[in-house]
Amino acid sequence: MKHVCVYCGSSGGENPGYVAMAGRLGSALAKRGIGLVFGGAGVGLMGAVADAALAGGGSACGIIPEAFANRVAHPGLTETHVVGSMAERKKLMFDLSDGFIALPGGLGTLDELSELLTWSQLGFHTKPCGLINQDGYYDSLLSFFDHAAATGFMHANHLELLLVSGDPEDLLDRMASYDPPIIDKWAKGSG
Ligand code: AMP
């Protein structure tokens, strides 16, 4: 992987451990020579992951809609793309990246992760998707996915499309050796 896109909160969260984890991920990317692609803001976990990637000698490419670029854009990125809409932004983030990681975040992060997994289950891409489930932050989302599979709204094998870890180094190792499962969304009995 040459570029990894990180989805994460535009807030930092109540617990300083979240900012620290974003920093660990940014440093791990830089150490491996993997460029960061992200939402382009200098605030919250987004700012923390970018600052750590840059401090570690890595690159950080931000993609930000013009509607809020002049209010929250990170001022020191390697590269910034200002785009016209959120849809355009998600497409460019996708095109520029070889893999994706979600850190803790809110609705924006959930939207980005959900769209990516939807494209993955439809077979539109086979890029690795990872989740940092820090201190069980995403336990209820993962339970929902199990529930969706158990009730027949999601193919159980599609749960394999998301690599889950509490540790950035472990997650990056697993993403680097990711072998995408071949699953037909439209096979009999699939959700
Ligand atoms: P949220 O999780 O709701 O804080 O939204 C964060 C995610 O949505 C990030 O991964 C960004 O790509 C995008 N996003 C939401 N708000 C902003 C913002 N103010 N600046 C840049 N990106 C944002």
Boltz pocket constraint, residues with backbone or C-beta under 6 A from the ligand:
constraints:
  - pocket:
      binder: B
      contacts: [[A, 6], [A, 7], [A, 8], [A, 9], [A, 10], [A, 11], [A, 38], [A, 39], [A, 40], [A, 41], [A, 46], [A, 63], [A, 64], [A, 68], [A, 72], [A, 104], [A, 105], [A, 106], [A, 107], [A, 108], [A, 109], [A, 110], [A, 112]]
      max_distance: 6.0
